[in-house]
């Protein structure tokens, strides 16, 4: 089964010959190795690059154990470079090599060497790329499968695919398991034995009960506004724990560094300023989120909001939570300041989109409730309501565009005119 990952592949293609080390990052099991060793290699061969000019080494393979020695790895690569034509050096799981930074930097001054590496586990995260390569590393971040990628390999209708995607997420191997039981076992095992272990080892966390409790709290409240102080109060009153908001903030940072969750900060649209707290946290993969809480909480509204957030991020957008401040008079004629929420303020280059996630629009009253914040934004950027209702794309008298979730997910250009 081959799944095309054209968006991520194009990022690799666009980075060729840029004089930097291409570092492919992303959560474990999201398809980094497949992208590099299969899809990118196919591209190189289609471009006429011969096999002997593509040097591939899987450093997780026991057969290559001796190449984990940095000097032996250097000698092995050097011995294969026999002419002045361009060589493409592809190293998988490079963190297994001691002093791998020195090995990679050794090829920066060699004109006919173009280097690509993947890395994972507790020794290789995105901030390591920034620290170790200091402007000489080009990070290419890979996500789990988008819904359109997932659907391309799914046997069934788009409605069945969406139900499966919301429940089990987009890690590629999920598509290979034949039963719900196998999918759930895989996700639960992956979360506990891989992701959590990486975090605990990297940050030397001995008392991990609070960390695991925090993950459960965040998983149970996706799409909800929170902050470390609020979480500290929750731990004190509900969990009877004395964990401080400082430690909670550290743990949240660890989870973000491991690509398990992302933070969406609030943005005052009219005031044009960021509001640092509270914020929202979304899971990078919904299947892992569901596995963490034993598939108990299946709230379609919040799951769809997380799904839309992930799709926007996979399209390369920065995504904030919008706030529109509006002054209104109450029943007594007293002026009251209200904050109306826009689910997502999305920016990419000079483009901006305002997006509201609405699972259902069963009545005019519900529709007006959903678009209230959008109607109070006075700029000319496009405004959308995305719903699971099977509606045709249309625009109302306020200039707000409505589309169903399938059109949004299956057409990467769905936000454009």
C-alpha positions in Angstrom: 0.0 0.0 0.0 1.5 3.3 -1.1 0.2 6.6 0.2 1.2 9.7 -1.7 2.4 12.5 0.5 2.8 15.1 -2.1 2.8 18.2 0.2 5.6 16.9 2.4 7.5 15.5 -0.6 7.3 18.8 -2.3 9.0 20.4 0.8 11.8 18.0 0.4 12.1 18.7 -3.3 12.1 22.4 -2.8 15.0 22.1 -0.3 17.3 20.2 -2.7 20.8 21.7 -3.1 20.2 24.5 -0.7 23.6 24.0 1.1 22.0 23.0 4.3 21.4 19.7 6.2 17.8 18.7 5.6 16.4 17.4 8.9 13.1 15.6 8.8 11.4 15.8 12.1 8.0 14.6 13.4 6.4 12.4 16.0 7.4 8.7 15.9 5.6 6.5 13.4 4.2 9.4 11.3 6.0 8.3 8.1 9.4 10.1 8.1 11.4 7.1 6.9 8.8 6.2 4.3 8.8 9.7 2.9 12.6 9.8 2.7 13.5 6.3 1.6 10.6 5.6 -0.6 8.9 8.7 -2.0 11.9 10.9 -2.1 14.1 8.2 -3.6 11.4 7.6 -6.3 11.5 11.3 -7.1 15.3 11.2 -7.4 15.3 8.2 -9.7 12.6 9.9 -11.9 14.9 12.8 -12.2 17.6 10.6 -13.6 19.7 10.1 -10.5 21.4 6.7 -10.6 21.3 4.3 -7.6 25.0 4.6 -6.9 24.6 8.3 -6.3 21.9 7.8 -3.7 23.5 6.7 -0.4 20.9 5.3 1.9 21.7 4.1 5.4 19.1 2.9 8.0 21.0 3.4 11.3 18.3 1.6 13.3 19.0 -1.6 11.3 21.3 -3.9 13.3 23.1 -4.8 10.1 24.5 -1.2 10.1 25.4 -1.2 13.8 29.1 -0.5 13.1 28.2 2.6 11.1 26.9 4.1 14.4 30.5 4.9 15.0 31.0 8.4 13.5 34.4 7.8 11.9 33.2 4.5 10.3 30.1 6.3 9.0 32.2 9.0 7.5 34.6 6.5 5.8 31.7 4.5 4.5 30.0 7.5 2.8 33.3 8.9 1.5 34.2 5.6 -0.1 31.0 5.6 -2.1 31.6 9.1 -3.5 33.8 8.4 -6.5 33.2 11.4 -8.8 32.2 15.0 -8.8 28.5 14.4 -9.6 25.9 15.2 -6.9 25.4 12.5 -4.2 22.3 12.3 -2.1 23.0 11.1 1.4 20.0 9.8 3.2 20.4 8.8 6.8 17.5 7.3 8.8 17.5 7.5 12.7 20.7 9.5 12.8 20.5 9.9 16.5 22.0 6.5 16.9 25.3 7.9 15.8 27.6 9.4 18.5 28.5 13.0 17.7 26.2 12.9 14.6 26.3 16.7 14.4 30.0 16.6 13.6 29.4 13.9 10.9 26.7 16.0 9.2 28.5 19.2 9.4 31.5 17.5 7.7 29.5 17.5 4.5 28.4 21.1 4.5 31.5 22.2 2.6 31.4 19.4 0.1 29.7 20.8 -3.0 28.5 17.5 -4.4 26.9 16.2 -1.2 23.2 16.9 -0.5 22.3 15.5 3.0 19.0 14.4 4.4 18.4 12.8 7.8 15.6 11.7 10.0 15.6 11.4 13.7 13.3 10.6 16.6 13.2 9.7 20.3 14.3 11.6 23.3 17.6 12.8 21.8 16.3 14.4 18.6 13.6 17.0 18.6 13.0 20.2 16.6 14.7 22.5 19.1 17.8 20.2 18.9 18.0 21.1 15.1 18.0 24.8 15.9 20.6 24.4 18.7 23.0 21.9 17.0 23.1 23.3 13.4 22.8 27.0 14.1 21.4 28.2 10.8 22.9 25.3 8.8 20.0 22.9 9.3 16.7 23.1 7.4 14.0 21.5 9.4 11.2 19.8 7.4 8.4 18.8 9.8 6.2 15.8 9.0 2.7 15.3 10.4 0.5 12.2 10.6 -1.6 11.6 7.5 -4.1 14.3 6.5 -7.6 13.1 6.0 -7.3 13.2 2.2 -4.1 11.1 2.5 -5.9 8.7 4.9 -9.0 8.5 2.6 -6.8 7.7 -0.5 -5.9 4.4 1.1 -9.1 3.7 3.0 -11.5 1.0 1.8 -15.0 2.5 2.3 -17.0 5.7 1.9 -15.8 9.1 2.9 -18.3 9.1 5.8 -16.8 5.8 7.1 -13.3 7.2 6.6 -14.0 10.3 8.6 -15.5 8.2 11.4 -12.4 6.0 11.5 -10.0 9.0 11.2 -11.7 10.8 14.1 -11.4 7.7 16.2 -8.1 6.2 15.3 -6.2 9.2 13.8 -3.7 9.4 11.0 -0.6 7.3 11.9 0.0 5.4 8.6 0.2 1.9 10.2 -3.4 2.2 11.5 -4.6 1.5 7.9 -2.9 -1.9 8.0 -4.7 -3.3 11.1 -7.9 -5.2 10.2 -9.8 -4.8 13.5 -10.7 -2.1 16.0 -9.1 -4.2 18.7 -5.7 -4.2 16.9 -5.9 -0.5 16.2 -6.6 0.3 19.8 -3.9 -2.0 21.1 -1.3 -0.4 18.8 -2.2 3.2 19.8 -2.2 2.5 23.5 1.1 0.6 23.4 2.7 3.4 21.3 1.6 6.1 23.6 2.9 4.4 26.8 6.0 2.5 25.6 7.3 5.1 23.1 6.1 8.6 23.5 5.9 8.7 27.2 9.2 6.8 27.6 10.9 9.3 25.3 9.8 12.3 27.4 10.7 10.6 30.7 14.1 9.7 29.5 14.9 13.0 27.9 13.9 15.1 30.9 14.8 12.6 33.6 11.3 12.6 35.0 11.3 10.2 38.0 7.8 10.9 39.5 5.7 10.6 36.4 2.3 10.4 37.9 1.6 14.1 37.6 2.8 14.1 34.0 0.4 11.3 33.1 -2.5 13.0 35.0 -1.8 16.2 33.1 -2.0 14.4 29.7 -5.3 12.9 30.8 -6.6 16.4 31.7 -5.5 17.9 28.4 -6.9 15.0 26.4 -10.3 15.3 28.2 -10.5 19.1 27.5 -9.4 19.6 23.9 -10.7 22.9 22.5 -11.1 24.3 26.0 -9.3 27.4 27.3 -6.9 26.8 30.0 -3.5 27.9 31.5 -1.0 26.4 34.0 -2.5 28.3 37.0 -6.0 27.0 36.2 -4.6 23.5 35.8 -2.7 23.9 39.1 -6.1 24.6 40.8 -7.6 21.6 39.1 -4.8 19.3 40.4 -5.2 20.7 43.9 -9.0 20.4 44.2 -9.6 17.3 42.1 -6.4 15.3 42.0 -5.2 16.4 45.5 -1.7 17.1 44.1 0.7 19.9 45.0 2.2 20.2 41.5 3.0 23.8 40.8 1.9 25.8 37.7 5.6 26.2 36.9 6.0 22.4 36.7 2.8 22.2 34.7 4.1 24.7 32.2 7.3 22.7 31.9 5.4 19.5 31.3 3.2 21.2 28.6 6.4 22.4 26.9 7.8 18.8 27.0 4.6 17.5 25.3 4.9 20.1 22.6 8.5 19.4 22.0 7.6 15.7 21.5 5.0 16.8 18.9 2.1 15.3 20.9 0.2 18.5 21.4 0.2 22.0 20.0 -0.7 25.3 21.6 -3.0 27.9 20.0 -2.7 31.3 21.6 -5.6 33.8 21.7 -5.4 36.9 19.4 -7.4 40.1 19.8 -8.5 40.7 16.3 -9.6 44.4 16.7 -6.8 45.2 19.1 -4.3 43.4 17.0 -2.4 41.9 19.9 -1.9 38.5 21.4 -3.4 37.5 24.7 -0.9 35.1 26.3 -3.4 33.3 28.6 -5.5 31.3 28.6 -4.8 29.2 25.5 -6.1 26.0 23.8 -4.2 22.8 23.3 -4.9 20.3 20.5 -3.6 16.8 19.9 -1.4 16.3 16.8 -3.1 12.9 16.3 -6.6 12.2 17.5 -6.1 8.5 17.7 -3.4 8.9 20.3 -5.6 11.3 22.2 -8.4 8.8 22.2 -6.1 6.0 23.2 -4.9 7.9 26.2 -8.4 8.1 27.6 -9.3 4.6 26.6 -11.6 5.8 23.8 -14.2 6.9 26.3 -14.9 10.5 25.4 -16.0 10.9 21.8 -17.3 14.5 21.7 -17.9 15.2 18.0 -17.9 19.0 18.4 -14.4 19.1 20.0 -13.0 16.3 17.9 -14.0 18.2 14.7 -12.5 21.4 16.0 -9.2 19.5 16.6 -9.5 17.9 13.2 -9.9 21.3 11.5 -7.0 22.8 13.5 -4.7 19.9 12.4 -5.7 20.3 8.8 -4.9 24.0 8.8 -1.5 23.3 10.4 -0.8 20.6 7.9 -1.4 23.2 5.2 1.4 25.3 6.6 -0.7 27.9 8.3 -0.1 29.6 11.7 -3.3 29.2 13.7 -4.5 31.3 16.6 -7.7 31.5 18.6 -9.5 34.7 17.7 -11.2 37.1 20.2 -13.5 39.9 19.1 -14.2 42.5 21.9 -17.7 44.0 21.7 -19.4 46.5 23.9 -23.1 45.8 24.5 -25.8 47.1 26.8 -27.5 44.7 29.2 -31.2 44.7 30.3 -30.5 47.7 32.6 -28.8 49.7 29.9 -25.4 49.3 31.4 -22.5 48.9 28.9 -21.0 45.4 29.2 -17.7 44.3 27.5 -18.0 40.9 25.9 -15.5 38.7 24.2 -16.7 36.7 21.2 -14.6 33.8 20.1 -13.5 33.0 16.6 -12.3 29.4 16.5 -9.4 30.0 14.3 -7.5 32.9 12.9 -5.2 31.5 10.2 -2.3 33.2 8.6 0.0 32.2 5.7 2.1 34.9 4.0 -0.2 37.8 3.2 -3.3 35.6 3.4 -5.6 35.5 6.4 -8.8 33.4 7.0 -11.3 33.4 9.9 -12.9 30.0 10.5 -15.7 28.8 12.7 -16.2 25.1 13.3 -19.9 24.2 13.6 -20.8 20.5 13.8 -24.4 21.2 13.0 -26.5 24.1 11.9 -30.0 22.8 12.6 -31.7 26.2 12.9 -31.4 29.9 12.0 -30.9 30.6 15.7 -27.9 28.2 15.8 -26.5 29.7 12.6 -26.7 33.3 14.0 -25.0 32.1 17.2 -22.1 30.6 15.2 -21.5 33.6 13.0 -21.9 36.3 15.6 -18.2 36.8 16.1 -17.5 36.7 12.4 -20.1 39.5 11.7 -18.2 41.7 14.2 -14.9 41.6 12.2 -14.7 44.6 10.0 -11.7 43.7 7.8 -11.9 42.3 4.3 -10.3 38.8 4.9 -12.5 35.8 4.1 -14.7 34.2 6.7 -15.8 30.6 6.8 -18.1 28.3 8.6 -17.2 24.6 8.3 -19.9 22.1 9.2 -20.5 18.4 8.9 -24.0 19.2 7.4 -24.0 18.1 3.8 -24.5 21.6 2.4 -23.3 23.0 -0.9 -20.7 25.8 -0.7 -22.4 29.2 -0.6 -22.0 32.7 0.7 -24.5 34.6 2.8 -25.4 38.3 2.8 -22.7 39.1 5.3 -20.0 37.6 3.0 -19.5 34.5 5.2 -18.8 31.3 3.2 -20.3 28.0 4.3 -18.8 24.6 3.3 -19.1 21.0 4.5 -16.3 19.3 6.2 -15.6 16.9 3.3 -15.1 19.7 0.8 -12.7 21.4 3.2 -10.7 18.3 4.0 -10.5 16.8 0.5 -9.6 20.0 -1.4 -6.3 21.6 -0.2 -7.4 24.8 -2.1 -10.8 24.9 -0.5 -10.2 28.2 1.3 -9.2 29.9 -1.9 -11.6 31.5 -4.4 
